[in-house]
């Protein structure tokens, strides 16, 4: 890998938003390290990324597993020497009224939506601080700023992610590390599979729109940071 070539980690890259972001920046010439739980789907993403002539490795595991995350990031650092950008995208959702939900339903979302972000952020920050550069972008949701029935558990994790992101930004800005959060509205992914709500897939956001929002953060001069982006469908009906 060229010393000038940038390297990006994308979690939840098997499909959907994560895959879209990974492919977007592979086209831009970045080396992409991808994480996911679906080995077959992650391998497919890896093959697609490598068509752009960049380095790509897939790591299959649970983002809430601290040992897995630390060991994987260590392997990346040993081989490539740095991580320039971390995109914390992995997450999950369970929509239920609280009275019908279980603690396991809640834990499932906390593990993916919060512990995963903590694990990866902590794993890459030391190197970014030493190099005095780097970017961490967390993919949240408009649910991180709003409430909706059946969304108490999911919204709670996304509200927490907003606070985590804002606080971490204040901790590391002195090292020229940019920390940002992107809050999408409805996106055409598998997110809606199995749900009663069926949006117009042609009129809601596409994964490339979210990738462009990430690019808007990364392409600014290092002195400037878009710390938060809300992105919605213009006319979803």
N, C-alpha and C positions, 0 to 999 in steps of 0.2 A: 504494500500500500504506500502510495506517495505521502511524504510528510505533510503536503499541503492538502491532501484529500480529506474531506470531512467524513466522520462516521456517526451514524444515528442508530439508536436503539428504539424500536417500536414494540410496545407490548400489545397483546390482543390483535396480532397481525394475521391471524388465520383467515380472516374475512372482514367484510364491512369497512368501517372507518379506518381501522388500523391497517388493513391491507391497502386501502386507497392511499393513505399517507405514505406507506412504505414504497409503493410503486411510483408515486409522484416524485419522491426525492431520489429514487434510483435513476429515474429519467434525468434528474439534475446532476447525476454523477457521484452521488454520495454512496459510500459503502453502508449497507443496511444489515443490522442484526435484529432478527425477529423472534418474538416470543409468543407462544400460544399453547393451548392444551390439546388441540386436535392435530395429531401428528401428520395425518394424511393431508389435511387442508394446509397446514403450515409448510409442508414439503412442496405443495403446489405453488404456494406464494413464493417460496425460495426459487423455484425453477423460473417463474415469471420474472423475478427481480434480476436474476443472473443474465437474462437476455439483454440487459442494458450494459453488460460488460463491467459490472461492479462486483465487489465482494459481498457475499451474503451467507449467513449461517443461521439456521433455525435451532431454537432451544425449546424443547417441549417440557412443560412443567407448570406448577401452580405458583402464580405470582405472590401469593401470600406465604409461601414457604421461604423463610429467610435464608436458610442454608442453600437452597437451590438458586436463589437470586444472587447471593454473594459469590457462590462458586462460578456461576455463569458469567457474571460481570468480571470476575478475576481472570477467567480464561480469555475474555475479549481484550482486557487491558494487557495481558501478557503477550498476546499475539499482535494486536494492532496499536498498542501504546497509549490509547486515549479514547475517550468518548466525548464527542463534541455536542451532541444533542440527544436528549432523552424525551421520548413522547410516551407519557403514561396514558395509555388508551384502554387497557384491559378493564373490563367491568361486566357486571351482570345485573339483572333486575328480576324482582318478584313483586308483582302487583296484587295486593290483597288488602282488604280491610283489616285493621289491627286485630279486631275481635276474632278473625279467622286465621290469623298468621301464627306461626310458631317461632320460637327463639332461633331455631335452625335456619328458618327463612331469612331472618335478620342477619345472622352470623354469615351466611353465604354471601350476602351483599357487602357487609363490612369487610370480609376477607379480601374480596376482589377489588372493591371500589376504594378502599382506604389502605389496608395493610400492604397491598401490592404497590401502591404509590409510595408509601413510606419506605418499603424495602428497596425499591429501585433508586429512589432519590438519594437515600443514605449511601447506597453502594457506589454511586457515581460522583457524589459531591466532593469527596476528599481530593480526587484527581482534578476536578474542575477548579477547586480552590487553589491547589498547587500551581496550576497553569494560569490561573486568573482569567478564565474564560469558560464559556459553556452555556447551554440553554436547556431548561426543563420546561416542557409544556404539558399541562394536565388537561385531558379532555373531560370536562364536566358535562353539564346539561342545563337547560333552562330550569330543570327541576331543582337545580342548586340555588335558585333564587325565588322559586315559586312553590306553591303547594297544590296538590290535587288529590281527590279521593282515591283510595287504594294505593297511593304513592308514599305513604308515611315512611316506610323503611327505606325505599330508594331515595326519596328526597332528603332524608336525614343524612345518608352517606354523601350525597352530592353537596348539601349545605356544608357538611364538615370538610369536604374537599376544597371548597372555596376558602374557608378559614385557614386550612393548612397551607394552601398555595400563597395566600396573601402574607402570611407570617413568614414562610420560608423565603419569599422574595426579600423581605426586610433583613433577614439574617445574612443573605449572601450577595446582596447588590454591591457591597464594597469590593467584592472580588471580580466585578464585571460579569457576574453570572446573571443571566436573564431568566426569570421565572414568570410564567404566564399561564392563564387558564382560558380555555375556549368552551363556550356554553352553546351548543347547538340546540335548535328546535328539532322538529321531525326530520329524520334522515332516512333515505331509502336503503335500509339494510334489513337483516333478519330480526332486528329488534322487535318488530311488530308481529312476528310469527307467533301464532297461538293466542293473540289478543283479539278482543272483540272490536277494537278500533282499527279501521282499515283506511288509512289515508290514501289520497291520490298519489301514487308513486311517481307519476310524471311531473307533479307540481311541487312536491316537497323537495328538500335539499338532497343533493347527491353527494357521495363520498368525496368526490373531487372538490366540492365546495369547501369541505372541512380542511382538505389538504391545502387549498389556497389560503385559508385563514391561518394555518400554521406557517405557510410561506410568508405571509404578511408580517408575522412576528420576526422570523429569522432573517429576512432580507433587509431589514432596517440597519442603519449603521449601529455599531456596538454601543454608541452613546445613547441610543433611543430604545425604548421598550413600550410596546403595546401590552399592558399587563393583563387586560381582560377583553375578550371579544364575545359579544352576543350575536349569534347568527341565526336568522329565521328564514323560512320560506317567504317570498314576497307575497304570494297569493296562493295559499294551499288548497283552495276550494275550486 
